[in-house]
Amino acid sequence: MHVFQRSMTANNLAAIYAVFVLAALGGSVITGLLIVSAFWALVYVLIGRIRPKFSAGIAIFSIVLLAYVSVNLLFFIVNFGKVFTEPLVELRKIAPQILFLAAIPIMWRLAISPGESLLPALWRGAAIGAIAVLPLALFQLYGLGERAEGGSGNAIPFALTSALLSVTSLAGLLDDNRRFRILAGAGFVSGYICVFLAQTKGLMPVPLVCALVFAIVFFRQRIRIGQAVGLLVLLSTLVVAGLYGSGSHKRFHDVAQRAMGDEHVELDASYSVRWDIWVKAVSAIADAPLEGHGVQNRRSVIQSFGYAYSHMHNGYLTAMVDNGVLGLVALLGLLLSPLYIAWRAPRNTLYGRRLFLAFSLVATYAIGGLTNFIFGHDIYDAVFLWTGIVIAVSATPDPITDELSA
């Protein structure tokens, strides 16, 4: 049994590395890995090799996952048949909720591995993934003349993934091994550059905000004023270089000119379209504040606005259009749960880094969700779930630790 657990731990670590290395390179591949991993975990449960575990972080994350899926299912049923005439078409719209349930058996599987192994694999894999995808992103923008999208097939989920890989890499700067610290720094810079190459404005502030929080929390007593100024200059240079190197500066310039009263400046269409959708979404929410319109009817609601999009370009409004006020509550519960789990976890040597990783995950999705998805896209969902899984499991003491601390 001991040998079995050692091999399972090795496989668990390999899976985490694979997921975060492929997060930007492979896109939806990590969604497939989530489903396959959940299936094999259930097989191991059925044959008695692993046991379901509901305690500490695993219990909290399981509860919010079940609550989120239940709310979506409830208002799917309430609004069933209002638009679609074919039941199978509607049922297909609720099927992606299975992805959130798949996270639960994966936590049971990872729970046999020590948290002190899982978390380092997370930030090291993130750094490797950010570095590995950078050449592809550079080629896509400068070689093909397109917004970088890595292996995601879309620039927006690629930008979110790159932002998260960038800030997750920062945790490696606290590693005792100098090589891993260098890897972490390179991962942060590479991931941040990829955000600019994707030209997704809503996510550009995320790595900067998280880097400043990281420096204040972990280096406030070690860093001199000169070093702090140097760090700010370095980050500012990186931002300016990213804006001009990716061509994103023109969009910000146009917005500034329009804000100053220049009516002759033509804004990027995404600004005016988003604003129009948001205004109309508020009206749609007011029409059904309690019952929502159902996730299966979202496209028809947007079509009534005169657009063909699949979401409201704001994760919070999307949740309320789908499921009313309770939908927003369920979304916030799931979104904030990793931060709560990390905050109440045992205060061991990994406590600070786990809490920072949870903050970074929540900040990335909370800020990015102001103009795009939060949940509802397979890559968005899979990246959040994999990161949340590792945080939740690493915050759940194993039985041996429980016995030693008793």
N, C-alpha and C positions, 0 to 999 in steps of 0.2 A: 504493500500500500504506500509506503514511504517513497519507493522508487517511482511508483505511478504518479504521485503528487509532484515529484521533482520534474518528471517529463511533462506533466500538465502545465506546470509553472513555466517551463521553457517555451512551450507552445503558446501560452498566454502572452508572454513577453514578445514573442515573434509576431503574434497577431497585432499587438499594439503598435509595434514598429511598422509593420506592413500598412496598417490603416493610416497612420499619420504621415508616412512617407508618400503614400498614394493619394492622400486627401486632395491635393491640388493637381497631381499628375494624372490620377485615374478617374477623378470625378465620381460618377455613379458606381464605380467599382466598390467603394466603401459601403454603399447601400447593400450591394450583393453580399459583401463580407458580413454585414450585420445580420442579414436573414440566414445565411448559411451557419454562422456561429450560433445563432439562437436555436436553429434546428438541431445541431449537434449537441448543444447543451441539454436540450430536452431529451435527446436519446440517452445521454449519460444519466440523467435523472431517472428515466424509466428503467434502466438496467441497474440502478443502485450505485453507480460510481460516484456521483455527487448528490448532495441533498439541497433542497430549497432552503434559502436563508433569508429571514426577514428580521433584521435587527439594525439599529443605528442608521447609517447613511443609506444602506440598501433598502430599509423599510421606508424611509422618507421618500426616496426617489421613486420607489414602486408605487406608493400611495398617490403622488402627484401625477405620475404617468397614467395610472388607472382613472384618476379624476378627470384628466384632460381628455382621454379617449371617451369616457362616459358622457361628458358634456357634448362632445361632437356627435356622438351616437344619439343622444337624447334629442337634440334639435334636428338631426337628420331625420329621425322618425316623425317628429312633430311637423316637419315641412315636407314630408314624403309625398310625391305625386302632384305637387303644385305646379311644376313646370314640365318635367319630362313625362313622356307617355310610355316609355319602355322602362320597366323596373330594373332590368339588368344594367341599363345605362346609369341609373342613380346609384345602384349598389357599387358600381365600379368607383364612384367618387368617395366612398367611405373606406374602401380597401386599404389606402395608404396608412390608415390608423394602426394597422397591424405592426408597422415599423416601430411604433412607440411601445407596444406590448413586447416586441422582440427583445427590448433592452433588459427585461426582467430576468429571463433565464441566463443571459450572458453574465449578469452580475453574479448569479449563483456559481457560474463556472470560474469567473475571475477571483471569487472570494477564497479559493483555495491557495491563492498566491499572496505573498506578503506585500503590504502596501508600499514598503520602502523600495520594492523592486518595480512596482507598477508605475508610480509617479515619475521616476527618472526616465523610464522608457517613453513616457508621454512627451516630455519636453525635448528629449534627444531625438526622438522620431520626428517631432515637429520641425526642429532645426534642419535635419537632413532633408525633409520634404521641401522646405522653403528654398534651400540651396539648390536642390535638384531641379525644381521647376523653373527657376529664374532664366536659364538659357532659352528654354522653350518660349517663355513669356516675351523675352527680348526679341526673339525671331518673329513672333506673331505680330508685334507692334511695328518693328522697324523693317523686317523682311517682307511681311505680307501686307503691312499697312492697315492692320485691323486691331481693335482693342484686344489686349491679351485675355485669354480665357483658359490657359493651361489645358488640362484635360477635361474641364467641366462642361464645355460646349456652350458656355454663356459667361460673359465677363462679370456679371454681378455675383453669382455664387463663387466664382473664382476669387473675386476681390475679398469676399467675406472669409473664405477659407484661408487666403494668404494673410489677411489681417490677424486671424486667430493663430496661425502658425508662427507669425512674427512675435506676437506678445507672449505666446506660450514658451517660445525659445528663451525668453528673458530669464526664466527660472533657472536655467543652466548656468547663469553667471555666478550663482552661489555654489557651484560644484567645487569640490576640493581639487579636482583634476584640471590642470591648466588647459589641456587639450579640449576638454568639454566646455570650458569657459570660452575658448576661441570659437568652437563650434556654435555656441549659443549666440555670441555676438554676430557671427556671420549669418546665422539663421534669422535673427531679428532684422538685420539690414536687408537681406534678400527678400524676406516676406514683405517688408514695407515697400520696397521698390516695386514688387509685383502689384501691390494695391494701386500705385500710380500708373503702372503699365496697363492696368485694367480700366483706368480712367473713371473709377466709380467714386464720385465726390463724397457721398455720404459716409464712406468708411475710411477716408483719408485721416480724420482726426484720431481714430481708435488707437493705433500703435503709439502715437505721440502721447496721448493721455495716459495710457497704461505704462509707458516707459517712465514718465514723470512720477506716477504713483509708485512704481517699483523703486526708483532712485530715492524718493523721500522715505519710504518705509524701510528699505534694507540698507541704505548707504548714508542716511542722514548724519550718523555719528562718525562715519569713516571718511567722508568726502570733504575736502577743503573747498573754500569759496571759489578759488581759481579753477579747481576741477569741475565744480558745479557749472560755472560760467562756460567752461570749455565744452561740457556735455550739452548745454543748451545751444551753443553755437553749432556743434556737430549735428544735433537733431534739426535745427533750423536750416542748416545747409542741405541736409538730406531732403527736407520738405521742399525747399526752393528748387533744388535740382530735380526732384521728382515731378513737380508741377510743370517746369519748363521742358524737361526732357520728354515727358509723356504728352505734352501739348494741352494739358488740362488748364493751364493758366489762362487761356483765352476765355474759357467758360466763366471763370471767376471774374475776369476783367469785365465781361459783358454784364454780369449781374451787378457789379459795382457801378458801372456806368448807368444802368437803368435805375438803380437805387438813387443815384444823384440827379435823376430827372431827365436823362437823355432818352427821349421817346423813339429816336431813330435806330437805336440798337436792337437788333433782332435776337431775342433770347433763344437758347437751345429749346427745341420743342418739348423736351422732357419736363422742364420747369412748369410751363403753362398747362400741360396735360395733367401732371400730378396734382397741381392745385385744383383743377376742375374736378378731377376724380374725388379728391378729398372733400370738397364742398358737397358734391352729390352723395358721397358715402354718408356724411353726417345726416343728410335728409333721409336716406334709406334706413339708417339706424333709428332715427326718430319715428319712422313708420312701424318698426317692430323692435322696440327696445328690450323686451323680455324674451321673446321667442326667436328673434333673429330671422334669417331667411333660409338657413340651412346651407352647409358647405356645398351640397350638390347644386344649389341654385345660384351660387356666387357669380358664375359667368353670365347667367341671364340677367342678373342685377346690373352687372357692368355693361352688358350690351344695351340695357335700357338707358345708360348714360351716353351711349353712342361710341363705345370703345370695345375692343376685342381682347382685352387683357384677361389674365387668369386671377389677378389679385388687385388690391387697392393701392399698391405701392406704399403701403404703410401697414405693418403687421398688426398694430393695435386696432386700427379701423377695420381691417380684414376680419379679425376675431369677433368684433362686435356685429359686423354685418352678418357673419355666419351664425353666431350663437347668442347675440344680445349681450347684456351686461354680464351674465354668468360666463360667457365665452371669454371676456376680458379677464375676469377673475381667474379662470382656469389657466389661461395663457400666462398671466403674471405668476401664478403659483408654480408652474413648471419652469418658467424662465428664471425665477429667483431661487429655486430650490437648491442648485449646486452651491450658491453662496451661503445659504442657511446651513446646509450640511457641513460645509468646510468650517464655518464659524463655530459650530457646536461639537466639532470633532475633538478627540483627545489631543491635548497640547504636547505632542511629541516633537521630534526634530523636524518633521515634515509639515508641521502645522502652518507656519508662515507661508511656505511655498504653495501648499495646497489652497490656502485662502486666497493668495494672489492669482492662482490659476482660475479659481472659481470666479473671482472678480473680473478677470480678463474675459472669460467666457460670457458672463452676463453683460458686461459693458459692450463687447463686440456685437452681440445680438440686439441689445437694447438700443444702441446708437444706430446700427445698420438698419434696424426695423423701422426707424422713423421714415425711411424713404423706400424700403423694399420689404421682402419677406421677413418674418421671424420663424414661423413654422408653416409647412404646407408645400415645401419643395424638397425632393428626396435628398439632395446633397446638404441643404440647410439642416434638415432633420437628422441625417446620419452623423454629420460632424458634431452637432450639439449632443446627440445621444452618446456617441463614443466618448467624448470628453467628459460628459456628466457621469457616465458609467465608471470611468477610472477614478474620478473624484469621490463618488459615492462608496465604491468598494474600498478604496484606500483609507476612507474615513470610518470604516467598519472594522473594529479590532477582531482578530481571529481568536478562536477558543483558547489557544495557548497564551496569548497576550492577556485575555480575560482572567485566566487562572493565576498568572504571575502577578497581576495587579490586585487580586482579591485579598 
